[in-house]
Amino acid sequence: MTHSPTLLAAALALAALAAPASAQERYDGWLCCNMRTDGSWISDINYVEDGKTVLPAGTPVSVSGYGRQRVRVEIDGKRQAIGNDYSRDLALPAFASRYVLKDDPAARIASWPAKVQEAVRAAKVTPGMTREQVTTSLGWPVSSENPDVDNAEIWRFWLDSFSEFQIHFDAQGRVSDITAAPTLKNRVWLP
């Protein structure tokens, strides 16, 4: 029995579309960073809003799959989603691996200087922090506004739609300063 080339091509295309859904990686891990949730949604922009709860870095998480621009997770027995709202240039598996680590960050956090640990607990930034320490404290900067997180001298963040602040890194990749309105700076800077 022979198949038409068009029918065969259609069948192969359907099989290729179905493969990623069945091959989605499910794993247990830990939140990379302090993230804010409304109880069902965690956005990659990580806005500080009324009614949101901070989930601390190192919170146990189970990744159960992917949806449309979201990573489905379970945290403390509750289903939630980490929304890829502003980093859509990243494929969902890469996006998921940013936010859900396979290794518990607790030991690394405990090895950091006391001032850095204090800043992380408060979801703030302090001079001398590394890029990893900043992401642990504030979450990842959204990739749509920060395409080169490894080398950029400035990372852009927002507390809400109108409250941008910028973290400045020196030549060694450590926080040197912050640019923000004075009232905003008090909310994110630990001098």
C-alpha positions as YAML, in Angstrom:
chain: A
units: angstrom
residues:
- id: 1
  name: MET
  ca: [0.00, 0.00, 0.00]
- id: 2
  name: THR
  ca: [1.39, 3.40, -0.93]
- id: 3
  name: HIS
  ca: [0.59, 6.74, 0.68]
- id: 4
  name: SER
  ca: [0.41, 10.03, -1.12]
- id: 5
  name: PRO
  ca: [3.30, 12.42, -0.34]
- id: 6
  name: THR
  ca: [0.81, 15.03, 0.88]
- id: 7
  name: LEU
  ca: [-0.87, 12.62, 3.28]
- id: 8
  name: LEU
  ca: [2.47, 11.36, 4.56]
- id: 9
  name: ALA
  ca: [3.71, 14.93, 5.10]
- id: 10
  name: ALA
  ca: [0.53, 15.80, 6.99]
- id: 11
  name: ALA
  ca: [0.89, 12.73, 9.22]
- id: 12
  name: LEU
  ca: [4.53, 13.56, 9.98]
- id: 13
  name: ALA
  ca: [3.61, 17.17, 10.79]
- id: 14
  name: LEU
  ca: [0.89, 16.02, 13.19]
- id: 15
  name: ALA
  ca: [3.30, 13.61, 14.86]
- id: 16
  name: ALA
  ca: [5.87, 16.38, 15.29]
- id: 17
  name: LEU
  ca: [3.26, 18.63, 16.90]
- id: 18
  name: ALA
  ca: [2.17, 15.89, 19.28]
- id: 19
  name: ALA
  ca: [5.70, 14.94, 20.36]
- id: 20
  name: PRO
  ca: [6.51, 17.99, 22.51]
- id: 21
  name: ALA
  ca: [3.30, 17.59, 24.56]
- id: 22
  name: SER
  ca: [4.14, 14.01, 25.47]
- id: 23
  name: ALA
  ca: [7.83, 14.77, 26.00]
- id: 24
  name: GLN
  ca: [7.27, 17.58, 28.50]
- id: 25
  name: GLU
  ca: [9.67, 17.29, 31.36]
- id: 26
  name: ARG
  ca: [8.11, 16.82, 34.77]
- id: 27
  name: TYR
  ca: [10.38, 17.30, 37.74]
- id: 28
  name: ASP
  ca: [10.60, 18.38, 41.34]
- id: 29
  name: GLY
  ca: [12.75, 21.33, 42.26]
- id: 30
  name: TRP
  ca: [12.97, 24.62, 44.11]
- id: 31
  name: LEU
  ca: [12.10, 28.20, 43.24]
- id: 32
  name: CYS
  ca: [15.19, 30.04, 42.11]
- id: 33
  name: CYS
  ca: [14.17, 33.28, 43.64]
- id: 34
  name: ASN
  ca: [11.66, 35.28, 45.63]
- id: 35
  name: MET
  ca: [8.48, 35.24, 43.55]
- id: 36
  name: ARG
  ca: [5.08, 36.80, 44.13]
- id: 37
  name: THR
  ca: [1.83, 34.89, 43.68]
- id: 38
  name: ASP
  ca: [-1.85, 35.68, 43.88]
- id: 39
  name: GLY
  ca: [-2.42, 32.02, 44.76]
- id: 40
  name: SER
  ca: [-2.72, 30.78, 41.20]
- id: 41
  name: TRP
  ca: [-0.45, 32.93, 38.99]
- id: 42
  name: ILE
  ca: [3.21, 33.90, 39.30]
- id: 43
  name: SER
  ca: [4.29, 36.34, 36.59]
- id: 44
  name: ASP
  ca: [7.85, 36.65, 35.35]
- id: 45
  name: ILE
  ca: [7.56, 40.45, 35.78]
- id: 46
  name: ASN
  ca: [7.23, 39.80, 39.57]
- id: 47
  name: TYR
  ca: [5.28, 43.00, 40.34]
- id: 48
  name: VAL
  ca: [4.77, 43.95, 43.97]
- id: 49
  name: GLU
  ca: [0.99, 44.23, 44.28]
- id: 50
  name: ASP
  ca: [-1.52, 44.21, 47.10]
- id: 51
  name: GLY
  ca: [-2.79, 40.75, 47.90]
- id: 52
  name: LYS
  ca: [0.27, 38.96, 46.57]
- id: 53
  name: THR
  ca: [2.25, 36.58, 48.74]
- id: 54
  name: VAL
  ca: [6.02, 36.24, 48.46]
- id: 55
  name: LEU
  ca: [7.19, 32.69, 47.88]
- id: 56
  name: PRO
  ca: [10.80, 32.65, 49.09]
- id: 57
  name: ALA
  ca: [13.72, 31.36, 47.07]
- id: 58
  name: GLY
  ca: [14.10, 27.65, 47.77]
- id: 59
  name: THR
  ca: [10.37, 26.92, 48.05]
- id: 60
  name: PRO
  ca: [9.76, 23.31, 46.90]
- id: 61
  name: VAL
  ca: [8.00, 23.14, 43.50]
- id: 62
  name: SER
  ca: [6.80, 20.34, 41.22]
- id: 63
  name: VAL
  ca: [6.68, 21.07, 37.51]
- id: 64
  name: SER
  ca: [3.76, 19.19, 35.98]
- id: 65
  name: GLY
  ca: [3.86, 20.47, 32.41]
- id: 66
  name: TYR
  ca: [3.42, 23.44, 30.13]
- id: 67
  name: GLY
  ca: [0.43, 25.37, 28.87]
- id: 68
  name: ARG
  ca: [0.04, 28.39, 26.68]
- id: 69
  name: GLN
  ca: [2.89, 30.69, 27.85]
- id: 70
  name: ARG
  ca: [2.93, 29.07, 31.29]
- id: 71
  name: VAL
  ca: [4.71, 26.45, 33.32]
- id: 72
  name: ARG
  ca: [2.22, 24.45, 35.38]
- id: 73
  name: VAL
  ca: [3.49, 23.82, 38.89]
- id: 74
  name: GLU
  ca: [2.34, 22.61, 42.27]
- id: 75
  name: ILE
  ca: [3.48, 24.50, 45.35]
- id: 76
  name: ASP
  ca: [2.50, 23.38, 48.83]
- id: 77
  name: GLY
  ca: [-0.25, 21.17, 47.41]
- id: 78
  name: LYS
  ca: [-1.78, 23.96, 45.29]
- id: 79
  name: ARG
  ca: [-1.79, 24.20, 41.51]
- id: 80
  name: GLN
  ca: [-0.29, 27.39, 40.18]
- id: 81
  name: ALA
  ca: [1.29, 28.63, 36.98]
- id: 82
  name: ILE
  ca: [4.47, 30.57, 36.35]
- id: 83
  name: GLY
  ca: [3.51, 32.88, 33.51]
- id: 84
  name: ASN
  ca: [5.90, 33.67, 30.71]
- id: 85
  name: ASP
  ca: [4.38, 37.12, 30.30]
- id: 86
  name: TYR
  ca: [7.45, 39.11, 29.23]
- id: 87
  name: SER
  ca: [10.16, 36.59, 28.34]
- id: 88
  name: ARG
  ca: [8.50, 34.94, 25.37]
- id: 89
  name: ASP
  ca: [11.72, 34.79, 23.40]
- id: 90
  name: LEU
  ca: [12.60, 31.88, 25.71]
- id: 91
  name: ALA
  ca: [11.19, 28.41, 25.00]
- id: 92
  name: LEU
  ca: [9.10, 27.14, 27.91]
- id: 93
  name: PRO
  ca: [11.60, 24.46, 29.02]
- id: 94
  name: ALA
  ca: [14.39, 27.09, 29.18]
- id: 95
  name: PHE
  ca: [12.02, 29.51, 30.91]
- id: 96
  name: ALA
  ca: [11.04, 26.79, 33.42]
- id: 97
  name: SER
  ca: [14.68, 25.98, 34.20]
- id: 98
  name: ARG
  ca: [15.28, 29.63, 35.12]
- id: 99
  name: TYR
  ca: [12.57, 29.61, 37.75]
- id: 100
  name: VAL
  ca: [12.53, 26.00, 38.98]
- id: 101
  name: LEU
  ca: [15.99, 24.76, 39.93]
- id: 102
  name: LYS
  ca: [16.85, 21.08, 40.18]
- id: 103
  name: ASP
  ca: [19.18, 21.79, 43.13]
- id: 104
  name: ASP
  ca: [18.02, 23.44, 46.35]
- id: 105
  name: PRO
  ca: [19.59, 26.93, 46.55]
- id: 106
  name: ALA
  ca: [19.49, 26.96, 50.39]
- id: 107
  name: ALA
  ca: [23.14, 25.93, 50.88]
- id: 108
  name: ARG
  ca: [24.38, 28.57, 48.41]
- id: 109
  name: ILE
  ca: [22.23, 31.26, 50.02]
- id: 110
  name: ALA
  ca: [23.51, 30.26, 53.48]
- id: 111
  name: SER
  ca: [27.11, 30.67, 52.27]
- id: 112
  name: TRP
  ca: [26.58, 34.28, 51.19]
- id: 113
  name: PRO
  ca: [27.62, 37.23, 53.39]
- id: 114
  name: ALA
  ca: [25.12, 38.18, 56.11]
- id: 115
  name: LYS
  ca: [24.25, 41.49, 54.39]
- id: 116
  name: VAL
  ca: [23.44, 39.68, 51.13]
- id: 117
  name: GLN
  ca: [21.31, 37.11, 52.99]
- id: 118
  name: GLU
  ca: [19.45, 39.98, 54.68]
- id: 119
  name: ALA
  ca: [18.81, 41.62, 51.29]
- id: 120
  name: VAL
  ca: [17.54, 38.33, 49.81]
- id: 121
  name: ARG
  ca: [15.16, 37.77, 52.75]
- id: 122
  name: ALA
  ca: [13.82, 41.31, 52.22]
- id: 123
  name: ALA
  ca: [13.67, 40.99, 48.38]
- id: 124
  name: LYS
  ca: [16.07, 43.92, 48.07]
- id: 125
  name: VAL
  ca: [19.46, 44.64, 46.52]
- id: 126
  name: THR
  ca: [22.64, 45.69, 48.29]
- id: 127
  name: PRO
  ca: [26.03, 46.83, 46.95]
- id: 128
  name: GLY
  ca: [28.41, 44.02, 46.00]
- id: 129
  name: MET
  ca: [25.74, 41.43, 45.12]
- id: 130
  name: THR
  ca: [26.47, 39.14, 42.18]
- id: 131
  name: ARG
  ca: [24.02, 38.63, 39.32]
- id: 132
  name: GLU
  ca: [22.97, 35.29, 40.84]
- id: 133
  name: GLN
  ca: [22.29, 36.97, 44.18]
- id: 134
  name: VAL
  ca: [20.20, 39.68, 42.48]
- id: 135
  name: THR
  ca: [18.08, 37.09, 40.64]
- id: 136
  name: THR
  ca: [17.62, 35.17, 43.90]
- id: 137
  name: SER
  ca: [16.40, 38.32, 45.61]
- id: 138
  name: LEU
  ca: [14.32, 39.97, 42.85]
- id: 139
  name: GLY
  ca: [13.66, 37.24, 40.29]
- id: 140
  name: TRP
  ca: [14.98, 37.19, 36.75]
- id: 141
  name: PRO
  ca: [14.88, 40.44, 34.81]
- id: 142
  name: VAL
  ca: [12.43, 39.95, 31.95]
- id: 143
  name: SER
  ca: [14.27, 38.99, 28.79]
- id: 144
  name: SER
  ca: [12.23, 41.28, 26.53]
- id: 145
  name: GLU
  ca: [13.88, 44.26, 28.25]
- id: 146
  name: ASN
  ca: [17.14, 42.57, 29.29]
- id: 147
  name: PRO
  ca: [18.31, 40.39, 26.39]
- id: 148
  name: ASP
  ca: [21.92, 39.97, 27.60]
- id: 149
  name: VAL
  ca: [21.71, 39.18, 31.31]
- id: 150
  name: ASP
  ca: [25.21, 37.72, 31.37]
- id: 151
  name: ASN
  ca: [27.02, 40.85, 30.22]
- id: 152
  name: ALA
  ca: [24.72, 43.85, 30.56]
- id: 153
  name: GLU
  ca: [25.93, 46.65, 32.81]
- id: 154
  name: ILE
  ca: [22.32, 47.53, 33.70]
- id: 155
  name: TRP
  ca: [19.31, 45.33, 34.45]
- id: 156
  name: ARG
  ca: [15.82, 46.84, 34.29]
- id: 157
  name: PHE
  ca: [13.10, 45.85, 36.80]
- id: 158
  name: TRP
  ca: [9.65, 47.16, 37.75]
- id: 159
  name: LEU
  ca: [7.72, 47.11, 41.00]
- id: 160
  name: ASP
  ca: [4.55, 47.88, 39.02]
- id: 161
  name: SER
  ca: [3.65, 49.14, 35.54]
- id: 162
  name: PHE
  ca: [5.01, 52.62, 36.26]
- id: 163
  name: SER
  ca: [7.83, 52.05, 38.77]
- id: 164
  name: GLU
  ca: [11.01, 51.13, 36.92]
- id: 165
  name: PHE
  ca: [14.35, 50.82, 38.64]
- id: 166
  name: GLN
  ca: [17.73, 49.86, 37.24]
- id: 167
  name: ILE
  ca: [20.46, 47.78, 38.84]
- id: 168
  name: HIS
  ca: [24.02, 48.77, 37.81]
- id: 169
  name: PHE
  ca: [26.86, 46.24, 37.72]
- id: 170
  name: ASP
  ca: [30.57, 47.02, 37.82]
- id: 171
  name: ALA
  ca: [33.25, 45.37, 35.66]
- id: 172
  name: GLN
  ca: [33.38, 42.39, 38.06]
- id: 173
  name: GLY
  ca: [29.64, 41.77, 37.69]
- id: 174
  name: ARG
  ca: [28.73, 43.08, 41.15]
- id: 175
  name: VAL
  ca: [26.03, 45.59, 42.05]
- id: 176
  name: SER
  ca: [27.50, 49.07, 42.18]
- id: 177
  name: ASP
  ca: [24.39, 51.26, 42.28]
- id: 178
  name: ILE
  ca: [20.70, 51.57, 41.58]
- id: 179
  name: THR
  ca: [18.77, 54.18, 39.62]
- id: 180
  name: ALA
  ca: [15.27, 54.81, 40.96]
- id: 181
  name: ALA
  ca: [13.00, 57.52, 42.25]
- id: 182
  name: PRO
  ca: [13.82, 58.17, 45.94]
- id: 183
  name: THR
  ca: [10.65, 56.55, 47.33]
- id: 184
  name: LEU
  ca: [11.09, 53.55, 45.07]
- id: 185
  name: LYS
  ca: [14.76, 53.23, 45.96]
- id: 186
  name: ASN
  ca: [13.83, 52.84, 49.63]
- id: 187
  name: ARG
  ca: [11.68, 49.84, 48.72]
- id: 188
  name: VAL
  ca: [14.38, 47.92, 46.83]
- id: 189
  name: TRP
  ca: [17.79, 49.14, 48.06]
- id: 190
  name: LEU
  ca: [19.51, 48.00, 51.22]
- id: 191
  name: PRO
  ca: [22.51, 50.35, 51.63]
...
